[in-house]
Amino acid sequence: MSRAKDLYTTEAVLAMAPDAASAKNGSDLANSRKWQNLGAAENCLWGECQGSGSKPYQTRIDLGGPAFKCSCPSRKFPCKHGLALLLIAIKADELFNVGEPPDWVSEWLAARGERAVKKKEKEEKPKSEEELQKQEASKEKRKQGRIDNVESGIDELVTFMKDVLRQGTAQIQNKPISYFQERAARLIDAQAPGLANRVIDLSATAGGDWQGNMLAGLGQLFLICKAFEQSKSNTVPELLKQDIYGAIGFNQSQEELLKNEENRLDGLFCLLGQTVTLEDRLRVQRSYFYHIESGNLALVLDFAHGISPFARVMVPGSFYQACLVYFKSSTPLRALIKDIGSRLEDFHFDWQLKGETVESARHFLSRLLSENPFIDSRPIIFSRCRVFHLNHNWWLRDKEDNHLPIKTGALDLWPLVAFSGGGEIDLLADFDGQTAVPILAAHKGEILRLEAKKTSL
């Protein structure tokens, strides 16, 4: 007998799926007739599922994570086989033979244990004074070298922006995206990826008030460049300096942040949801945590290259006792997980999230911009709102009967209407002061992740 059904529910497993297609395919595969050699030990599961190849796919799960490993070629984590195996264990754990795991399972578990031990030893190993001094000197040298590169890139960027304004913005309206990509590539070479992304964003200003959007984008870029020059003086507050460097693309040391006790937030959190995007070969997972006591949001980013799995699998809509540490900022949002416990079972919450109305969200964003003028938008919870479609456009109506246009992009919002049944929902959306981009919705204790529209070829 496995421990799976004591740890997870069917809904929790499906919430782990990277997308709706994986959840459906996992449910379809959760049929014992499609599996063989099902087995279980105290904290793990394994099984073999016949795929399109000659050999069955070997699937294994560490229930303590949970962590998944499968021999199939899927780039999704967990894959449909991992989801299916866990679903079978929840529904029919008597099908699993309890015993010693086979070599292909025990070797994987042993490797995971060794990595965890080495990581802990590395973190806890004390450094000598000489090693610390050498490490600090090397870090300062690298930082100064990067600052020199960024300064050179900014000089070129400022010249480019002045030329655009001198010639008039009309002449770049019909420029191909390669025009902006070339400028962005030079900023990447100058180690300023944040500025490079903003230059690429300029190419997406077509349509609507394109000239106003272009000027606003150029103005924001110019503001960051001038702020970087001023950041060398002692008159700029330390937190604002971190915001300036963050806008350019500098990263803060995660090791130092985790040692810092000033920016930590402890207590009970709800993992509202997760999104995964692909940037080149880098997969970025965004996890949105809601602190039950304060109502504060925290955004945790995890990265994985190629088909590598993310460091941890967490269940959206679940509750965790955790300690998060915010990155240094005038307007903290992004955070690191310093410590997190297992998913809490049988925890009941009334789901009355502390959220905003349209008017209060604008005031909130205005205050944030006064403290950190380099942010473009902010994830905000709109509480007790409704989403509806009118005249080919999507709208949000808050509990005060104020309306806000929704920018859908590739999102399909019809499932959101069905999810709410026309009633009130709590909606987490990226808000720029004028429009909202939905991320996920909560309604009667359930979480809905929004998916992109399916396109036909």
N, C-alpha and C positions, 0 to 999 in steps of 0.2 A: 504494500500500500504506500502510495506517495504522499507527500505533504502538500501537494499542489493546491488541492481544494481547500486546505486550511489557510493558505496564504493569498490566493487570488480568486477572483470571480470571473465569469465569462466576459462581463462588461469591462473589467479591468484589463483583461488580456487583449481584447479587441482595441482598447484605447492605446495599447502599446504599438499598434500597427503604424508604419510610417505613412500610410495613405489608405484611402477607402478601398482601393483595389486589393491591397495586401490583406486587409481585414476580411473581405469577401472570399478571396482565394484561400486564406487560412481556414475560414469556416467550412468551405467546401472540402478541404483536405482533412478535416477533423472527423475522419471515418476510419475506424479500425481496420476495415478490409483493405485499405490502401497502405497499411503499415505492417512491418514485421519486426521481430526481435525487440519488442517494447520492454524496457526495463527501468527500474528505479532503485535508488539508494537513499540514504538519509536526506541528502540535500541536492540530489541531481536526478535528471531524467534522460533517457536516450531512446532512440528508435531509428528505423531505416524505412525510407519511403521511396518507392520505385518511381523514377522520373523518366525522361525521354532517353537517357543513356542506358548503357548495358549494366552499369552498377547502380544500386540504390543509393540515394543520398543519405549520408550519416548525419543525424541531427542530435545535438546534445544541449542540455540546459542546466545551468547552475542556478538553483532556486533561490539562493541567498542574495543574488544580484538584484533582479535576475540578469543572467548573462546567457547569450545564445551563440551557438557555433554550428554551422552547417556546411557540408561539402558541395552544396549546389552553387551555381555561378551567379546567383542573384546579388545585386548591389544594394539591396534594401536590408535594413536591420531593425528589428528582427525580420527574417524572411518568412514567407508563408508556411514553410515547413516547421519553423520554430514555433510560430503561433498555433499551428494545428496540433503539434505534439502537446503543448501545454493545455490546449482546449480538451484534448482527449483525456488527459490526466485529471482534469477537473470533473469531467462528465462520467468517466468510467475508469477509476484508478485500479479496479480489480483486474484490468487487462495487463497491468505492468507486473513483470516478474521481479520480485525484490531479491537483490543479491549484489555481488561484487560487479562493478562496472567493467566493461571490456577495455582493452588497452587504449583504443582510440578515444575513449571517454576519460579514463584515469590519467592519461598523459596530458590531455588538455587541462584537466582540473589541477594537476601538479604544476603545469606551466603557469597557470593563473596564480597559484599560491606563491610560486617562486618570485614572480614579478611583483606581487604585493609586498613580500618580505624585503626584496631589494629596494623597492621604492621607500619603504618605511625606514630601512637602515640608512639610506642615503639622506633622507630628511633629518634623521636624528643624529647622524654622525657629526660630532663637533669639529670645527675647523680651528687650526692654530692661528695665532695672531698674524704670523707671516703670511699664511694662506689668505686670510681675510684682507690684509693690506694689498696683496698682489691681485686679488679678485676685484677689489674696489678700484685700484689703479687701472686695471684692464677695462673695467666697465666705463670709467670716466673717459678713457681714450676712445673707446668705441662711440660713446655718446657725442663727444666733441667732433669726431669724424663725421658722424651723421648730421649734426647741426650744420657743419660746413657744407655738406652736400645739399641739405634742404635750403640753405640760404642762396646757393647758386641757382637751384630750381625756382625759388620764389622770385629772384631777380628776373629770370626769363619770363615767368608767368605774368609779372606786373607789366613788363614791356609789351607782352602779347595783349593784355587787357587794355592798355592805353592805346595801342594801335587800333583795336576794335572800336573803341569809343571815338577815336579821332576820325576814322573812316565812316562810322555810322553802323548801327547794328543791322541795317537792312541788307548789307552786303554778305552777311553770314547766314541769312535765313535759309538759303537753299544749299548750304554747304553739306557735303556728304559726311556720314559719321566718321569716316577715316580722318577727316580734318581735325576732329576733336580727339580721336584715338591717338593720333600722332603726338599731340600736345600732352595727352595723359601719359603716354609711354615715356616721355622725357621726365615727367614728374615721378614716375615709378623708378626710373634710373636715379633720380635725386632723392630717393627714399622718402617720398611724401605721398603715400597711397591715398590718404584722406583727401588731399587736394585733387589727385588724379580722378577719383570717383566723382567729385563735384564738377570737374571739367566734362566728364562723360555725360553727367546729368544735363549739361547745357544743350546737348544734342537732342534731348527729349522735350524741348520747350515748344515744339511746333503745335499749332492748333490753339484756338482760343486767343487769349491775350499773349501771343508768343513774345512780342517785343517787351512787354512788361515783365514776363517771366525771365527773359534773357537778361534784362537789366538787373532784376532782383538777384539772379544767380551770380552775375558778375560782381554786384555790390557785396554779396556775402563772401565771395572769394577774396575781394580786395580787403575787406574787413579782417579776415583771418591773416592775410599776409602782413598787414600793418600791425595787427596785434602781436604777431610773432616777433616783429622788430622791437616792440615795446616790452615784450616779456623778459628781455635781458636786464631791464632795470629792476631795482628793488621795490618800486612803487606798485607793482602788480601783485595782488594777493596770490598766495601759493595755490589755492584751489582753482582760481581763474587761470593761472598758468597751466595747470593740468588740463583744463578744458581746451585751451589754445593748442597745446601739444597733441591732445587727443583728436582735435579736428584735422590736424595735419597728418596724423597716422602713427604717432609715437605710442608704444605700448607701455603700460605700467608693469613693474615687476610683480608677478603673482606671488612669488615667495615672500617678498617684503609685505605685500598686502595682507597675506594670511597671518603674518606675525603681528599686524597692527590691530589693536583692540578698540580703536576709536570708532571705526566705521562698521562695526558688527551689528547684526540684528538677529536676536535669538527668539525662539518660540515656536509656535505652531503655524505651519504654512500649508496652503493648498496649492498644488501644482495645477494652475488653471488650464494650461495647455502647452503644446510644443508645435513649432513649425520647422521644417527642414528645407533649406535652399542649397542649390549647387552653384558654386563659384569656381569656374575652371574645373579642376579635379578635387577641389576642397568642398566637402559637405559641411554646412553650418547648421547646427541645431540650436534654436532659440527656445528656452524654457521660461515661462512666465509664472513667477511665484507670487502668491498673495499672502501677506502677513495678517493672520486673523485678528490680532489685537489692535494693530494700528491702521490696517487697511492699505499699507504701503505696498507698492509693486517692486519686484526685483527681477531683472532680466539676466539669466545665466546663459552664456554661450559655450557650446562644445563644438570641437572641430574634429573631423576625420578625413583622412586622405584616401582617395580612390574607393575601394570596397572595404576599408578597415571599419570596424564597428566603433560606435561612440563609447566613451569610457564607462558610462553607466546607462542603464535602462530604467526609466521612471514611469509611473502610471499617471497620465493626465486625469484630473478629477479626484485624485487621492490626496491624503493628508500626511504630512511628515513633521516630526520634530527635527528642527535643523538649526544650524548657525550659518548665516550668510555674511559675507564681508563685502561691502560696497567698494567699488573703485573710487579713488579720490576725485571729487567733482563738486562744483558749486550746486549742481542739481543731480545728486546721485540716482542712478537707475541700474546700471550694469553691476553685477555682483559675482563673487566666487562662492562656491560651496566649501565651507571650512569643515563642516561635519553634518551628516544627515543620517537619521535612523531609518529603520525599516518602515514600510508603508503601514499606517495605523489601520487596524481592522475595527469595524463596527463603530466608527466615529460619526456622530451625527452633527450636522451644521445646518442652520436655517437658510443658508444661501442668500441672506440679505446683504450682498456685498456693498461696501462703502464706495459709492460711485459719484458721478457728476451729472449735472444737467448740461445742456448746450452752453448756457450762459456761464455757469460756474467753471466749465472746462476752459472756456476762453479766458476767464480771469486767471485760472490756474496756469495756463500756458503763457499768458502775458507776464505773470510773476516770474516764471522760470526763465523767460527770455531776458528779463531785466537782470537776472543773475548770471545767465550764460547765453549770450547772444548768438552762439554758434550751433545751437540745436535747430533742426528743421521741423521736427515733429516729436510727439511723445505718445506712448501707449497709455490710454486712459480708459477707465471703466465708466460706461454710461449706464447708470442703474435705471431699472424699470422703464425701459424704452421700447418702442415698436419699430419694426422695419417694414417698409411697404414700397411697392412699385407703382409709379404714376407717370404717364406720358413718356415712356421709354427711359425713365430715370429712376434710380433708387434713392430712398430718403430714410432718414432716421427722425423719429418724433419722440421727444423726451416727455417726462411726466408733467412738465409745465406747458406742454403743447407747443414747444419751439421745434423748428425743423432744421435739419442739417443735411446737405447733399452727401451721398456716399459715392466714393470712387471705387469702382469694382475691379477695374483692370481685367485679369483673367479669372476672377472669382465667380463662382456660381452661387448666387444668393437664394435661389428658390428652395433648396433644402433648409435654409434658415427659416423661411416662412413656414414650411411644414413642421419644423422642429418646435416653433413657438406656438403653432396653432392660432396665430393671430393675436396671441396674448403678449404680456410684457416679458421682456428678457433683460438680463444683464449682458451688455455687449462690450468686449474688450476690442478697442480699435486704435489704430495709429492716427493721431489727430494733429493737423498742421495749422489749426485756427480757422480754416475755411471748409475743409472736407474731412471725412473719416474713411479710413480703409479698415474694414472689419478683419479681426484676427480669429476670434472665437466667441462663442456665446454660451451662457449658463442659463438653464431654465429648469426649475423644480428638481434641483440636485443633479442634473445631468449636464455634460459638457458636449458641445458640438464644435468640431474642428472644421473649418471651411476649406473646401478643395477648389482647385482650378477647374474651369470648364473643360470638358472633353472635346477635343477637336477631331474632326474626321478628315482623312486624307483623300 
